[in-house]
């Protein structure tokens, strides 16, 4: 279910609360046994789902699909087959649901990144560009992002090496319940909040971010406290008006996080 979140504000700034993805059923997607796949430095081996190199010819996927395996993975390459596109039809999904896309690759084979787009391919819904061996994406259907076709693009990220990068792809879902401040994820609108305000009944799920805006004055200290309930272990970030991260809370698995930031207009 969607995790409950409590938020206390002691001053002002822009903050971002998001869920640290430690849910067992999500982690299990990532913890796949990954074998050794031979990479020929002079050859790109196309996978069974080609040609899906463009969003006009994507591979159709559904919730529950698991694609690629250690001995026959999906592949993207340097000079040809540089993108893989996938599409999911969310109109068949009932209820507010987080659709989770999980990509896994062998670190010895390089690095991949992934981006999710809306049905018209005009707006980025989520992106993942970690340096770890997994790339998670989340799309909230019948809620934050509505319904329709959603596209996912997979490509080689910075640090990728060799001619070919093998990976696997899994799709899962779980119920997601929105709070009264949605749509304050990713693209807004982002609600304004007041000094010394406490907000309860907030929720986040998967890659959902809750973003709020408040005005900060020069030489003020911004103090933010967020409390997760149940298995929720939240993280916090303070951003400036341009989206630049100014401070983040530690990912230490605790349910209560506090973040203090001294704001100077000249900094």
N, C-alpha and C positions, 0 to 999 in steps of 0.2 A: 504494500500500500504506500501511499505518499507519506513522507516523513513530516512530522510537525516540527515547527521551528519557532522559537521565541527570540525577540530582538529588543535590546535596550539601547537607547542613544543618550549620551551624556553631553554631546556638543554637536558639531556639524561637519559636513563633507559629503563625499559620494562613496557609497559602500556597495560591496558585492558579496552576497552570501551564496555559497554553493555547497552541494553535498559531496563529501569525500566518498568515492565509490568503493565501499568495502563490503557491500552486500554480497552474501555468499553466492547467490544465484548469478550475480554479474561477474564476480571474480572467477567463477567456474567457467565462464565463457572464455576468459583470457588464459586460464591455466590449462592449455591444451598440450598434449605430448607432441613435440615437434622433432621430427627426424632430420637426418642429413640429406640434402638434396644437391646433387652435383651441378655445379654451375660452369658451363663452358664459356670462357672469356670471349669467344668469338661468335657465340650463337645465342639467339633469343628463342626460347621454347614457348610457343603460344599455348595457352590453356584451352580447355574445352568450350569456354563460353565466348570465344572470339567469333566475330568481330564486334566488340562492345567498346570501341575507342572513342565514341562520341555520344552526347546525350540524346541524339536522335535515334540511336540504335543501342539502347541499354539492355542489359540482361534483367528480365523480370524476376523478382524475388518475393518471397512471402515470409511471414512470421514463422519461425521454427526451422527455416532453412539453415543448413550447415554446408558450406561450399569449400572445396579444396581439402586436401589431406596431405600428410607428410610426404607420401610417395608420388602424389600428383597434385601439387598445389596450384593455386591461381598465380599468374605471373604478370609483371609489368617490366618494361625494358627501357634502355637508354634512347636509342635512335628510332625505334618503331614500337608500337604498342605502348606508348608512354602514359596512357590513361586507361582505366577501366571504369565504366559507368554501369550503375545498377538503378533500378526503379522499383518502388513498392506502391501498390494501389491501396491507399488507406480508406477508400470508400467502403470496403468490405469489413472494416473494423468497427465494432460497436463499443460505445462507452468511451470515456476519456482515458486514453492509454498512452503510455510512453513506449515507443518503438525504439529498441536499442540495437545499434549496429556495432558489432565488435570485430575488429581486424587484428590478426595475430601474425607475426612474422619472426623469422629466425634472425637474431641480431647479427650473426656472422654473414648474413646476406644483404645487409644494408639497412635502409630506413624507408618507410612509407608514411604518407600523411593522407588524410581523408577530409572531405567537405560534403555537407548535406545542403541541398537546395530545395526551394519550393517548387510547386507544380509548373510554373511558367519559367523556371530556371533563371529568375531575375533577382532572387534574394537568398543570401547565405543564411541558413537556419542554425547550423552548428559546424564547427570545424575542430579537428584534432591534429596536432602537430608535435606530439611529445617525442622525446628521445628514447622512450621505453620500447618494449617489444609488443605493445598493443596500442591501438588507436580506437577510442570509443566515441560514438556519435549518438545523439538522442533527438527524437522528433516526437512532440506531444500531439497526438491525433485527437480530433473532436474537441479540442480545447485551445491551447496557445496557438497552434499552427493550423487548426481547421482540418479539413479533409481534402483529398486529391492525390495526385501522384507526387511522390517525393524522390528526388534523385540523389544518388551518392556517387561522388567522384573519388577514385583512388589514384594516387600518383606518388612518384618517388620524391622523398623529402631531402633536405640538406643532410649530408653525411652518408647518403647512399653510395655504394661502390659496386663495381662489377657491372657486367652488361645486363644482368637479369636479377630481379628481386621477387622471390616466391612469398606467398602469404595465404592465409585462410580467412574465411568470412562467415560470421554467424549472426543470426537475427533472432531476437527474443522480445518479449514485452511483459509489462505488468501494469495494473491499474494505477492511475494518476489522478489525484484530486486537487483542484486548484484552490488558492485562497482568493480573497476579495481584491487583492492588488494586481492580479494578472490582468493584462499582459505586461508585466515588467521584467520580461526575460529578453536578453540580447538586444532587441531593437526598440523596446519600449511600447507604449509610453511609460516613463519612469515617474512614479508619484513623488510629490514633495512631502517631506515630513518636518516636524517641528523640533525645537530644542527640548531636551529633557523629556523626550517622548518614549513610551514603552508600547510596543506593538506585539500582540499575541495572536495565535491562530494562524501563523504563516506556515506555508508548506513549500517544499522543493522536492523534485524527483529527478533522479538520473542526472543528466547534463543541464537541468534547469538552473538558471541563475535568477536570483531576486535582486533587483537593482533599485535603489532609492536615491533621491536627491535632497540635499540640504545645503544651506548657505553657510560658509565658513568665513570668519573674519581673520585678518592678519594677527599672528601671534597667539591664536587660540589653540588649545589642546583638544583634539577630537578623541573621545573615548567611546568605543562601541563594544557592547557585550551581546553575544548571541548564545542561546541555549538550545541544544537539540534534545528531543525526547525519544524514548525508545532506543532504537539502534542508530539514531541520527547522530553523526559526528560532523558538525558543520565546519566550514572554513570561512574566513573573512578576507576581504581586500578593500583598501581605500584607494579610489581613483580620483584624478583631477578631472576638470571639465572636458579634457581632450581624450579621456580614456586611458591615460598613462597610469600604471600602477605605482602608488606611492608607498604602500606598506601592505604586508600580508601576515596572517596569523600562521603559527606553526601547524603542520599536519601531524599532530601527536596522538590522534585517536580520542581526545577528550571531548565530552559533550558540551562543556562550557568554554567559550573562547572570548578573550578580551583583547582588544587592539587599541593602542594609544598612539596618536600621531600629532606632533607639534607642527602646526601650519605656519609657514612664513610666506607672504605674498611674493617675495623676491626669489624664493627657492623653486 
